[in-house]
């Protein structure tokens, strides 16, 4: 999976980059079709906004979070993305049982 991290109006510390890398790698548990992940972190006054875009098999899934703490915003965005990937995988597979008619 290809990962890109972008900072707008702030600097990303090396610790934060490593934490983000580990969190994004966690998404591989839920899908093998993840092509790339784009993380955009921006700061406005006292709050951090984190946007996570994941390219999964021709679809782009997006999660955005806003918080006073950059780490908390990242964790919340990754948790949102996990549920979106699970939902996307559920749509790809037909889990309904078919009756013999």
Order of alpha helices (4+ residues) and beta strands (2+ residues): beta-alpha-beta-beta-beta-alpha
